[in-house]
Amino acid sequence: MNLFKNNLDERQEQTLLKIEHNACWFAFWALLSSLFIQQFIFGFDLKNIIGEWIVFMCMAVYLVGASMKNNIWDRHLNANPKTNIIVSLVAAAATGIIMFAVVFRNYPDAIFGAAAGGLISALMVFVLCFAALSVLAHSYNKKRDELEKEPAEEDEI
């Protein structure tokens, strides 16, 4: 009995890859949702979310690292400044709303403080997300351009 022999035909292999793909993204978004839900239920207490946070961050780092290593950006989005701004705005808005809700939940009389906390958090997330996406997009585009240039040079020989 060989445990490393692949018993699947090509169709089954593609189906299994699709299943694994869906399971990975389900786990990613479920962990993110779990982190937010636990913050709303229990308040911000790192000991309540540390396990999920570690697994979530490991998945996020692996997905980004493996994609960049293989020079894959996204199925639907382009690596350009417009996309980076939109994605950063979405992340900033989500963070701002969540931070506002967390602060307002703990201090219902401090609506201006909650709004300021949400706004500052959103601004910081926007800047950091946009900077990170810009660096990664530049690296991706540079490598893509190098890979596209190589075959043309080989054909001339």
C-alpha positions, 0 to 999 in steps of 0.5 A: 500500500503506497500512501503517496500514490495519487488514485485520482484521475484529472477530473477528480483532481480538479474537483478536489482542488476546487473543494480544497479551495472553497474550504480554505476560503470558508475557514479564512472568512469564518475565522475573521467573522469569529474574531469580530463576533467574539470581540462584540460578545466578550469585548476586546480580550486577547486571551479570548481570541488568540488561538483564532488570531494566530490561525487567521494570521498564519493563513493570511501570511501563507496565502499572500506569500505563496501567491507572491512567490508564484506571481499570482495577484487575483482572479478578478482584481488588477494590481493597480493604484485604483484597485489598491485605493478601493480595497484599502477604503473597504478595509478602512470602512470596515475597521472604522465601523467595527472600532466605533461599535466596540468603543460605543458598546463599552462607553455609550455616552462617548459617541464623539470619542467612539467616532474619533476612535473609528475615524483614526482607526480607519485612517491608519488601516487605509494608510497601512493597507494602501502602502502594503498593497502598493508595495506588493503590486509593484513587486508583482508587476515588476516580476510579471514584466520580467517574465513577459519579456523573457520569451521574446528575447529567447525567440530572437536567438 
